[in-house]
Protein backbone atom coordinates (compact mmCIF):
# COMPACT_ATOMS: atom_id res chain seq x y z
CA UNK A 1 0.00 0.00 0.00
CA UNK A 2 1.33 3.45 -0.96
CA UNK A 3 2.30 5.73 1.90
CA UNK A 4 0.23 8.89 2.33
CA UNK A 5 2.42 11.73 3.56
CA UNK A 6 1.14 15.21 4.36
CA UNK A 7 2.65 18.64 4.84
CA UNK A 8 2.09 18.26 8.56
CA UNK A 9 4.13 15.04 8.59
CA UNK A 10 7.14 16.99 7.30
CA UNK A 11 6.57 19.85 9.74
CA UNK A 12 6.30 17.41 12.65
CA UNK A 13 9.45 15.51 11.61
CA UNK A 14 11.51 18.68 11.11
CA UNK A 15 10.19 20.05 14.39
CA UNK A 16 11.14 16.87 16.26
CA UNK A 17 14.72 17.33 15.02
CA UNK A 18 14.75 20.95 16.18
CA UNK A 19 15.31 22.23 12.65
CA UNK A 20 12.28 24.49 12.11
CA UNK A 21 12.64 28.27 12.38
CA UNK A 22 9.46 29.54 10.69
CA UNK A 23 6.48 28.45 8.59
CA UNK A 24 4.59 30.75 6.25
CA UNK A 25 6.37 33.79 7.63
CA UNK A 26 5.40 33.01 11.24
CA UNK A 27 7.52 31.59 14.03
CA UNK A 28 7.54 27.82 14.14
CA UNK A 29 5.90 27.88 17.59
CA UNK A 30 2.93 29.92 16.39
CA UNK A 31 2.59 27.89 13.19
CA UNK A 32 2.72 24.49 14.87
CA UNK A 33 0.12 25.51 17.43
CA UNK A 34 -2.06 26.85 14.60
CA UNK A 35 -1.87 23.47 12.85
CA UNK A 36 -3.74 21.98 15.80
CA UNK A 37 -6.16 24.82 16.53
CA UNK A 38 -7.07 26.65 13.32
CA UNK A 39 -9.40 24.69 10.98
CA UNK A 40 -8.03 26.29 7.79
CA UNK A 41 -4.49 25.57 8.95
CA UNK A 42 -5.38 21.95 9.74
CA UNK A 43 -6.73 21.64 6.21
CA UNK A 44 -3.48 23.08 4.79
CA UNK A 45 -1.38 20.71 6.91
CA UNK A 46 -3.46 17.74 5.77
CA UNK A 47 -2.61 18.31 2.10
CA UNK A 48 -0.91 15.27 0.64
CA UNK A 49 2.62 15.56 -0.73
CA UNK A 50 3.14 13.58 -3.95
CA UNK A 51 6.95 13.68 -4.06
CA UNK A 52 10.11 15.44 -2.91
CA UNK A 53 12.88 16.96 -5.04
CA UNK A 54 15.47 19.72 -5.16
CA UNK A 55 15.43 19.81 -8.98
CA UNK A 56 12.87 22.31 -10.27
CA UNK A 57 12.74 20.45 -13.60
CA UNK A 58 11.33 17.41 -11.79
CA UNK A 59 8.54 19.24 -9.93
CA UNK A 60 4.95 18.28 -10.63
CA UNK A 61 1.66 19.04 -8.89
CA UNK A 62 1.66 18.41 -5.13
CA UNK A 63 5.41 18.04 -4.61
CA UNK A 64 7.65 19.42 -1.87
CA UNK A 65 10.56 21.41 -3.28
CA UNK A 66 13.90 21.79 -1.47
CA UNK A 67 15.87 24.98 -2.06
CA UNK A 68 19.58 24.11 -2.16
CA UNK A 69 22.79 24.43 -4.16
CA UNK A 70 25.60 26.91 -4.60
CA UNK A 71 24.22 27.86 -8.03
CA UNK A 72 20.58 28.14 -6.94
CA UNK A 73 18.60 30.89 -8.66
CA UNK A 74 15.29 32.39 -7.55
CA UNK A 75 13.93 31.42 -10.96
CA UNK A 76 14.17 27.74 -9.94
CA UNK A 77 11.81 28.36 -7.02
CA UNK A 78 9.45 30.36 -9.21
CA UNK A 79 9.42 27.49 -11.71
CA UNK A 80 8.71 24.95 -8.96
CA UNK A 81 5.75 26.97 -7.69
CA UNK A 82 4.34 27.38 -11.21
CA UNK A 83 4.57 23.63 -11.73
CA UNK A 84 2.44 23.00 -8.65
CA UNK A 85 4.78 22.58 -5.68
CA UNK A 86 2.57 22.41 -2.57
CA UNK A 87 5.33 23.73 -0.31
CA UNK A 88 9.05 24.40 -0.24
CA UNK A 89 11.78 24.08 2.37
CA UNK A 90 14.79 26.37 2.50
CA UNK A 91 17.55 27.35 4.89
CA UNK A 92 17.01 30.37 7.13
CA UNK A 93 19.98 32.77 6.77
CA UNK A 94 19.18 34.15 10.22
CA UNK A 95 18.86 30.75 11.88
CA UNK A 96 21.50 31.54 14.49
CA UNK A 97 19.39 34.51 15.56
CA UNK A 98 16.08 32.63 15.56
CA UNK A 99 14.19 33.01 18.80
CA UNK A 100 13.69 29.97 20.99
CA UNK A 101 10.16 28.57 21.20
CA UNK A 102 7.88 30.35 23.64
CA UNK A 103 4.31 29.97 24.83
CA UNK A 104 1.77 31.21 22.29
CA UNK A 105 -1.79 32.21 23.18
CA UNK A 106 -4.79 30.81 21.29
CA UNK A 107 -5.46 34.25 19.86
CA UNK A 108 -1.88 34.63 18.61
CA UNK A 109 -1.93 31.14 17.08
CA UNK A 110 -5.27 31.80 15.39
CA UNK A 111 -4.07 35.06 13.89
CA UNK A 112 -0.81 33.47 12.76
CA UNK A 113 -2.65 30.52 11.22
CA UNK A 114 -4.91 32.78 9.17
CA UNK A 115 -1.93 34.76 7.91
CA UNK A 116 -0.13 31.55 6.91
CA UNK A 117 -3.18 30.22 5.04
CA UNK A 118 -3.61 33.53 3.22
CA UNK A 119 0.05 33.67 2.24
CA UNK A 120 0.01 30.03 1.07
CA UNK A 121 -3.07 30.66 -1.07
CA UNK A 122 -1.27 33.49 -2.83
CA UNK A 123 1.91 31.52 -3.52
CA UNK A 124 3.16 28.38 -1.81
CA UNK A 125 3.71 27.36 1.82
CA UNK A 126 7.28 28.19 2.81
CA UNK A 127 9.05 26.22 5.54
CA UNK A 128 12.35 27.54 6.86
CA UNK A 129 14.98 25.43 8.63
CA UNK A 130 18.25 25.95 10.44
CA UNK A 131 20.33 23.64 8.22
CA UNK A 132 19.10 22.39 4.83
CA UNK A 133 21.71 19.62 4.74
CA UNK A 134 20.42 18.18 8.01
CA UNK A 135 16.83 18.72 6.90
CA UNK A 136 17.16 16.74 3.67
CA UNK A 137 17.58 13.29 5.29
CA UNK A 138 14.56 14.05 7.50
CA UNK A 139 12.51 15.01 4.44
CA UNK A 140 13.60 11.91 2.52
CA UNK A 141 12.87 9.49 5.36
CA UNK A 142 9.52 11.15 6.10
CA UNK A 143 8.41 10.67 2.51
CA UNK A 144 9.86 7.22 1.77
CA UNK A 145 10.13 5.61 5.21
CA UNK A 146 13.13 3.84 6.78
CA UNK A 147 14.04 1.94 3.60
CA UNK A 148 17.44 0.62 4.69
CA UNK A 149 15.61 -1.57 7.21
CA UNK A 150 13.90 -3.31 4.28
CA UNK A 151 16.77 -3.41 1.75
CA UNK A 152 20.12 -5.07 2.50
CA UNK A 153 22.60 -2.22 2.05
CA UNK A 154 26.35 -2.59 1.53
CA UNK A 155 28.54 0.51 1.96
CA UNK A 156 32.15 0.92 0.80
CA UNK A 157 34.54 3.79 1.55
CA UNK A 158 38.24 4.38 0.92
CA UNK A 159 40.57 6.62 -1.03
CA UNK A 160 40.86 4.13 -3.89
CA UNK A 161 39.15 0.95 -5.01
CA UNK A 162 35.54 1.80 -4.10
CA UNK A 163 34.17 1.33 -7.61
CA UNK A 164 36.02 -1.93 -8.23
CA UNK A 165 34.95 -3.38 -4.89
CA UNK A 166 31.36 -2.31 -5.54
CA UNK A 167 31.43 -4.08 -8.90
CA UNK A 168 32.95 -7.19 -7.34
CA UNK A 169 30.03 -7.21 -4.89
CA UNK A 170 27.56 -6.68 -7.71
CA UNK A 171 28.79 -9.79 -9.55
CA UNK A 172 28.89 -11.89 -6.39
CA UNK A 173 25.38 -10.89 -5.32
CA UNK A 174 24.00 -11.28 -8.84
CA UNK A 175 25.35 -14.84 -9.04
CA UNK A 176 23.88 -15.60 -5.62
CA UNK A 177 20.51 -14.13 -6.59
CA UNK A 178 20.43 -15.91 -9.95
CA UNK A 179 20.95 -19.25 -8.20
CA UNK A 180 18.33 -18.60 -5.53
CA UNK A 181 15.60 -16.99 -7.65
CA UNK A 182 16.27 -13.39 -6.65
CA UNK A 183 16.62 -10.21 -8.72
CA UNK A 184 19.77 -8.58 -10.02
CA UNK A 185 21.28 -6.41 -7.27
CA UNK A 186 21.21 -2.61 -7.25
CA UNK A 187 24.30 -0.40 -7.29
CA UNK A 188 25.12 3.26 -6.67
CA UNK A 189 28.72 3.89 -7.70
CA UNK A 190 30.96 6.55 -9.14
CA UNK A 191 30.52 4.78 -12.48
CA UNK A 192 26.79 4.14 -12.71
CA UNK A 193 23.53 3.67 -10.84
CA UNK A 194 21.03 0.82 -11.25
CA UNK A 195 17.93 0.30 -9.11
CA UNK A 196 15.59 -1.84 -11.20
CA UNK A 197 13.99 1.24 -12.76
CA UNK A 198 16.82 3.71 -13.39
CA UNK A 199 20.07 2.75 -15.13
CA UNK A 200 22.33 5.76 -15.67
CA UNK A 201 25.86 7.09 -15.67
CA UNK A 202 26.48 8.77 -12.32
CA UNK A 203 27.52 12.36 -11.58
CA UNK A 204 28.45 11.86 -7.93
CA UNK A 205 30.20 9.01 -6.13
CA UNK A 206 27.31 9.01 -3.66
CA UNK A 207 23.94 10.48 -4.76
CA UNK A 208 22.22 13.23 -2.83
CA UNK A 209 20.03 11.80 -0.07
CA UNK A 210 16.70 12.22 -1.87
CA UNK A 211 18.05 10.54 -5.01
CA UNK A 212 19.45 7.76 -2.84
CA UNK A 213 16.06 7.19 -1.24
CA UNK A 214 14.45 7.14 -4.68
CA UNK A 215 16.96 4.48 -5.76
CA UNK A 216 16.20 2.42 -2.65
CA UNK A 217 12.47 2.82 -3.18
CA UNK A 218 12.77 1.76 -6.83
CA UNK A 219 14.86 -1.24 -5.81
CA UNK A 220 12.34 -2.44 -3.27
CA UNK A 221 9.42 -1.97 -5.67
CA UNK A 222 11.42 -3.97 -8.27
CA UNK A 223 11.85 -6.89 -5.88
CA UNK A 224 15.57 -6.28 -5.36
CA UNK A 225 17.11 -7.54 -2.11
CA UNK A 226 20.63 -6.01 -2.15
CA UNK A 227 22.09 -2.59 -2.94
CA UNK A 228 25.83 -1.91 -2.97
CA UNK A 229 27.03 1.68 -2.87
CA UNK A 230 30.18 3.72 -2.67
CA UNK A 231 30.16 6.09 0.27
CA UNK A 232 32.36 9.13 -0.28
CA UNK A 233 33.92 11.30 2.40
CA UNK A 234 31.75 14.19 1.17
CA UNK A 235 28.60 12.09 1.56
CA UNK A 236 29.55 11.21 5.11
CA UNK A 237 30.62 14.73 6.05
CA UNK A 238 27.59 16.48 4.57
CA UNK A 239 24.89 14.06 5.77
CA UNK A 240 24.08 12.43 2.41
CA UNK A 241 23.71 9.04 4.12
CA UNK A 242 22.20 10.21 7.42
CA UNK A 243 19.50 7.76 8.45
CA UNK A 244 20.83 5.00 6.15
CA UNK A 245 21.99 1.79 7.85
CA UNK A 246 24.38 -0.59 6.11
CA UNK A 247 24.08 -4.28 6.88
CA UNK A 248 27.80 -4.49 6.03
CA UNK A 249 30.41 -1.82 5.36
CA UNK A 250 34.05 -1.81 4.28
CA UNK A 251 36.88 0.61 4.99
CA UNK A 252 39.42 -0.05 2.22
CA UNK A 253 42.30 2.38 2.68
CA UNK A 254 43.21 6.00 3.34
CA UNK A 255 45.50 8.44 1.58
CA UNK A 256 45.74 12.21 1.40
CA UNK A 257 43.12 13.45 -1.07
CA UNK A 258 40.18 15.86 -1.48
CA UNK A 259 41.97 18.54 0.55
CA UNK A 260 40.64 21.97 -0.43
CA UNK A 261 38.56 24.84 0.88
CA UNK A 262 35.35 23.33 -0.51
CA UNK A 263 36.04 19.70 0.47
CA UNK A 264 38.22 18.92 3.50
CA UNK A 265 40.46 21.58 5.06
CA UNK A 266 43.04 18.99 6.09
CA UNK A 267 43.76 15.24 6.25
CA UNK A 268 42.28 14.91 9.73
CA UNK A 269 38.91 16.20 8.51
CA UNK A 270 39.08 13.83 5.52
CA UNK A 271 39.83 10.81 7.70
CA UNK A 272 37.27 11.74 10.36
CA UNK A 273 34.61 12.04 7.67
CA UNK A 274 35.37 8.55 6.33
CA UNK A 275 35.43 7.06 9.82
CA UNK A 276 31.79 8.10 10.22
CA UNK A 277 30.91 5.08 8.06
CA UNK A 278 31.15 2.80 11.09
CA UNK A 279 28.32 4.65 12.81
CA UNK A 280 26.05 3.55 9.95
CA UNK A 281 27.02 -0.16 9.95
CA UNK A 282 25.64 -3.23 11.67
CA UNK A 283 28.75 -5.16 10.55
CA UNK A 284 32.01 -3.95 9.04
CA UNK A 285 35.39 -5.03 7.72
CA UNK A 286 38.64 -3.06 7.82
CA UNK A 287 41.90 -3.39 5.93
CA UNK A 288 44.88 -4.11 8.21
CA UNK A 289 47.22 -2.96 5.42
CA UNK A 290 46.11 0.67 5.48
CA UNK A 291 47.50 3.33 7.77
CA UNK A 292 45.84 4.96 10.80
CA UNK A 293 45.04 1.58 12.40
CA UNK A 294 44.64 3.04 15.90
CA UNK A 295 41.99 5.49 14.72
CA UNK A 296 40.32 2.82 12.59
CA UNK A 297 40.07 0.51 15.58
CA UNK A 298 38.74 3.26 17.84
CA UNK A 299 36.09 4.36 15.34
CA UNK A 300 35.01 0.82 14.45
CA UNK A 301 34.48 0.01 18.12
CA UNK A 302 31.02 1.58 17.76
CA UNK A 303 30.10 -1.07 15.19
CA UNK A 304 28.58 -4.24 16.75
CA UNK A 305 30.56 -6.73 14.59
CA UNK A 306 33.94 -6.10 12.90
CA UNK A 307 36.31 -8.36 10.95
CA UNK A 308 39.68 -7.65 9.28
CA UNK A 309 41.31 -8.45 5.94
CA UNK A 310 44.91 -8.22 4.74
CA UNK A 311 47.53 -9.33 2.23
CA UNK A 312 50.37 -8.85 4.72
CA UNK A 313 49.09 -9.75 8.17
CA UNK A 314 48.32 -13.46 8.63
CA UNK A 315 46.37 -12.71 11.79
CA UNK A 316 43.58 -11.10 9.70
CA UNK A 317 40.19 -12.79 9.66
CA UNK A 318 40.43 -12.88 5.85
CA UNK A 319 44.00 -13.29 4.59
CA UNK A 320 45.08 -13.20 0.92
CA UNK A 321 48.30 -14.88 -0.15
CA UNK A 322 50.11 -16.66 -3.01
CA UNK A 323 49.16 -13.94 -5.51
CA UNK A 324 49.97 -14.78 -9.15
CA UNK A 325 49.41 -13.01 -12.45
CA UNK A 326 49.68 -14.63 -15.85
CA UNK A 327 48.30 -13.63 -19.27
CA UNK A 328 45.99 -11.02 -17.80
CA UNK A 329 44.53 -13.31 -15.14
CA UNK A 330 45.11 -12.90 -11.41
CA UNK A 331 44.82 -15.77 -8.93
CA UNK A 332 45.38 -15.87 -5.19
CA UNK A 333 44.42 -17.94 -2.20
CA UNK A 334 42.22 -16.63 0.58
CA UNK A 335 42.18 -18.08 4.06
CA UNK A 336 39.38 -17.17 6.42
CA UNK A 337 38.59 -17.79 10.05
CA UNK A 338 35.09 -18.70 11.16
CA UNK A 339 33.00 -15.62 10.33
CA UNK A 340 29.44 -15.09 11.46
CA UNK A 341 28.36 -18.67 10.81
CA UNK A 342 31.01 -19.48 8.18
CA UNK A 343 33.34 -22.40 8.78
CA UNK A 344 37.07 -21.84 8.30
CA UNK A 345 37.97 -21.72 4.61
CA UNK A 346 41.04 -21.77 2.36
CA UNK A 347 40.14 -21.27 -1.30
CA UNK A 348 41.77 -20.30 -4.58
CA UNK A 349 40.22 -17.21 -6.21
CA UNK A 350 40.50 -16.22 -9.87
CA UNK A 351 39.73 -12.63 -10.83
CA UNK A 352 38.01 -11.73 -14.06
CA UNK A 353 39.79 -8.38 -14.18
CA UNK A 354 43.37 -7.38 -14.92
CA UNK A 355 45.97 -6.37 -12.32
CA UNK A 356 47.24 -7.59 -8.95
CA UNK A 357 46.21 -4.16 -7.70
CA UNK A 358 42.69 -5.60 -7.44
CA UNK A 359 43.51 -8.29 -4.88
CA UNK A 360 42.91 -5.82 -2.03
CA UNK A 361 39.47 -5.01 -3.44
CA UNK A 362 38.68 -8.70 -3.87
CA UNK A 363 39.59 -9.40 -0.24
CA UNK A 364 37.20 -6.65 0.81
CA UNK A 365 34.47 -8.25 -1.33
CA UNK A 366 35.15 -11.68 0.20
CA UNK A 367 34.90 -10.14 3.67
CA UNK A 368 31.68 -8.26 2.91
CA UNK A 369 30.10 -11.34 1.33
CA UNK A 370 31.05 -13.41 4.35
CA UNK A 371 29.37 -10.88 6.62
CA UNK A 372 26.23 -11.19 4.48
CA UNK A 373 26.31 -15.00 4.59
CA UNK A 374 26.83 -15.46 0.84
CA UNK A 375 28.04 -19.04 0.13
CA UNK A 376 31.66 -19.32 -1.03
CA UNK A 377 30.71 -20.83 -4.39
CA UNK A 378 29.04 -17.57 -5.42
CA UNK A 379 31.91 -15.47 -4.09
CA UNK A 380 34.28 -17.45 -6.32
CA UNK A 381 32.03 -17.49 -9.39
CA UNK A 382 31.21 -13.79 -9.07
CA UNK A 383 34.84 -12.72 -8.77
CA UNK A 384 35.84 -14.97 -11.69
CA UNK A 385 33.60 -13.05 -14.09
CA UNK A 386 33.62 -9.59 -12.48
CA UNK A 387 34.77 -6.60 -14.43
CA UNK A 388 34.26 -2.91 -13.91
CA UNK A 389 33.68 -0.84 -17.09
CA UNK A 390 36.53 1.62 -17.49
CA UNK A 391 38.46 0.12 -14.60
CA UNK A 392 41.87 -1.25 -15.65
CA UNK A 393 40.51 -1.98 -19.12
CA UNK A 394 43.26 -3.16 -21.47
CA UNK A 395 43.08 -2.44 -25.20
CA UNK A 396 45.42 -3.79 -27.89
CA UNK A 397 46.16 -2.62 -31.40
CA UNK A 398 45.15 -5.04 -34.14
CA UNK A 399 48.67 -6.48 -34.32
CA UNK A 400 48.65 -6.90 -30.53
CA UNK A 401 51.88 -4.94 -30.05
CA UNK A 402 50.59 -1.64 -28.67
CA UNK A 403 48.72 -1.49 -25.37
CA UNK A 404 46.50 1.20 -23.84
CA UNK A 405 45.00 0.96 -20.36
CA UNK A 406 41.91 2.98 -19.39
CA UNK A 407 41.18 3.51 -15.70
CA UNK A 408 39.37 5.77 -13.23
CA UNK A 409 42.54 6.34 -11.15
CA UNK A 410 42.48 9.97 -10.06
CA UNK A 411 44.55 10.39 -6.91
CA UNK A 412 48.05 9.81 -5.58
CA UNK A 413 47.36 6.43 -4.00
CA UNK A 414 45.68 4.98 -7.09
CA UNK A 415 48.44 6.31 -9.41
CA UNK A 416 51.17 4.79 -7.22
CA UNK A 417 49.42 1.41 -7.15
CA UNK A 418 48.89 1.50 -10.90
CA UNK A 419 52.54 2.12 -11.77
CA UNK A 420 53.61 -0.51 -9.25
CA UNK A 421 51.32 -3.02 -10.95
CA UNK A 422 52.48 -2.13 -14.48
CA UNK A 423 56.14 -2.52 -13.51
CA UNK A 424 55.32 -6.02 -12.26
CA UNK A 425 53.10 -6.98 -15.20
CA UNK A 426 55.14 -5.39 -18.02
CA UNK A 427 58.78 -5.15 -16.91
CA UNK A 428 60.92 -2.96 -19.12
CA UNK A 429 58.04 -1.22 -20.91
CA UNK A 430 57.99 2.57 -21.27
CA UNK A 431 54.91 4.51 -20.08
CA UNK A 432 53.07 7.41 -21.68
CA UNK A 433 50.15 9.15 -19.94
CA UNK A 434 47.24 11.44 -20.83
CA UNK A 435 45.70 13.01 -17.71
CA UNK A 436 44.36 16.08 -15.98
CA UNK A 437 42.99 17.28 -12.65
CA UNK A 438 39.54 18.65 -11.70
CA UNK A 439 38.84 22.31 -11.27
CA UNK A 440 38.03 23.98 -7.99
CA UNK A 441 38.98 21.13 -5.67
CA UNK A 442 41.65 18.61 -4.64
CA UNK A 443 44.37 21.12 -5.54
CA UNK A 444 47.15 18.94 -4.10
CA UNK A 445 46.58 16.40 -6.88
CA UNK A 446 48.18 18.73 -9.41
CA UNK A 447 51.55 18.45 -7.72
CA UNK A 448 51.13 14.82 -6.63
CA UNK A 449 49.97 13.45 -9.98
CA UNK A 450 52.28 15.68 -12.01
CA UNK A 451 55.24 14.49 -9.96
CA UNK A 452 54.29 10.81 -10.26
CA UNK A 453 53.79 11.16 -14.02
CA UNK A 454 57.12 12.93 -14.43
CA UNK A 455 58.90 10.21 -12.48
CA UNK A 456 57.28 7.23 -14.22
CA UNK A 457 56.43 8.25 -17.78
CA UNK A 458 58.60 8.94 -20.82
CA UNK A 459 56.02 11.48 -22.01
CA UNK A 460 52.90 13.14 -20.60
CA UNK A 461 50.06 14.95 -22.33
CA UNK A 462 48.14 17.20 -19.94
CA UNK A 463 44.46 17.69 -20.70
CA UNK A 464 41.03 18.49 -19.27
CA UNK A 465 39.32 16.51 -16.51
CA UNK A 466 36.10 18.21 -15.38
CA UNK A 467 37.70 21.63 -15.06
CA UNK A 468 34.35 23.21 -14.14
CA UNK A 469 34.52 26.93 -13.50
CA UNK A 470 38.31 27.12 -13.30
CA UNK A 471 40.53 28.01 -16.28
CA UNK A 472 41.55 24.72 -17.91
CA UNK A 473 44.80 26.22 -19.26
CA UNK A 474 45.77 27.34 -15.78
CA UNK A 475 45.16 23.86 -14.35
CA UNK A 476 47.15 22.17 -17.13
CA UNK A 477 50.04 24.64 -16.81
CA UNK A 478 50.29 23.99 -13.08
CA UNK A 479 50.39 20.22 -13.64
CA UNK A 480 52.95 20.57 -16.44
CA UNK A 481 55.25 22.50 -14.12
CA UNK A 482 55.31 19.60 -11.67
CA UNK A 483 55.84 17.03 -14.46
CA UNK A 484 58.89 18.94 -15.67
CA UNK A 485 60.20 19.52 -12.15
CA UNK A 486 60.18 15.73 -11.69
CA UNK A 487 62.28 15.27 -14.84
CA UNK A 488 59.45 14.44 -17.25
CA UNK A 489 58.63 15.73 -20.71
CA UNK A 490 55.13 16.93 -21.54
CA UNK A 491 52.80 19.03 -23.64
CA UNK A 492 49.32 20.49 -23.12
CA UNK A 493 46.33 19.64 -25.32
CA UNK A 494 43.20 20.79 -23.50
CA UNK A 495 40.70 18.87 -25.65
CA UNK A 496 40.74 15.37 -24.15
CA UNK A 497 39.79 13.52 -27.34
CA UNK A 498 42.53 15.29 -29.31
CA UNK A 499 45.03 14.60 -26.52
CA UNK A 500 44.34 10.86 -26.65
CA UNK A 501 44.51 10.81 -30.45
CA UNK A 502 47.90 12.57 -30.33
CA UNK A 503 49.20 10.09 -27.73
CA UNK A 504 48.18 7.13 -29.89
CA UNK A 505 50.17 8.54 -32.83
CA UNK A 506 53.24 8.82 -30.57
CA UNK A 507 53.08 5.22 -29.32
CA UNK A 508 55.53 2.55 -30.36
CA UNK A 509 55.53 -1.20 -29.69
CA UNK A 510 57.57 -0.69 -26.52
CA UNK A 511 55.20 1.85 -24.93
CA UNK A 512 52.09 1.42 -22.77
CA UNK A 513 49.61 4.29 -22.87
CA UNK A 514 47.86 5.05 -19.56
CA UNK A 515 44.56 6.99 -19.62
CA UNK A 516 43.47 7.62 -16.02
CA UNK A 517 40.67 9.65 -14.50
CA UNK A 518 37.60 9.24 -16.72
CA UNK A 519 37.29 5.55 -17.64
CA UNK A 520 34.06 5.12 -19.61
CA UNK A 521 32.51 8.42 -18.51
CA UNK A 522 30.81 10.18 -21.40
CA UNK A 523 30.65 13.71 -20.00
CA UNK A 524 33.04 16.52 -19.17
CA UNK A 525 32.16 19.24 -16.69
CA UNK A 526 32.88 22.51 -18.43
CA UNK A 527 31.68 25.54 -16.49
CA UNK A 528 28.53 24.52 -14.62
CA UNK A 529 27.34 22.15 -17.37
CA UNK A 530 28.14 18.55 -18.21
CA UNK A 531 28.96 18.24 -21.92
CA UNK A 532 28.56 14.93 -23.76
CA UNK A 533 31.90 13.58 -25.02
CA UNK A 534 33.26 10.22 -26.22
CA UNK A 535 34.69 8.16 -23.37
CA UNK A 536 38.43 7.45 -23.19
CA UNK A 537 37.64 3.82 -24.00
CA UNK A 538 35.62 4.82 -27.09
CA UNK A 539 38.46 7.00 -28.38
CA UNK A 540 41.03 4.24 -27.88
CA UNK A 541 38.84 1.63 -29.59
CA UNK A 542 38.41 3.91 -32.62
CA UNK A 543 41.96 5.21 -33.02
CA UNK A 544 44.05 2.22 -31.93
CA UNK A 545 42.98 0.36 -35.09
SULSUL-V58760 format. One record per helix or strand of 2 or more residues. SS is the DSSP state (h for helix, s for strand). FROM is the first residue (numbers start at 1). TO is the last residue. Records with the same first field share a line. If there is no record, write none. Layout:
SS=FROM-TO  FROM-TO
This chain:
h=7-16  28-37  39-45  56-58  74-82  95-97  106-122  132-144  147-149  162-180  209-221  233-237  267-280  293-300  356-372  376-385  412-425  444-456  472-485  496-506  536-543
s=20-23  26-27  51-53  63-66  87-91  125-129  152-157  186-188  192-194  199-201  226-230  248-251  283-287  305-310  318-326  329-336  345-351  393-396  403-406  430-435  459-462  490-492  511-515  523-526  529-532
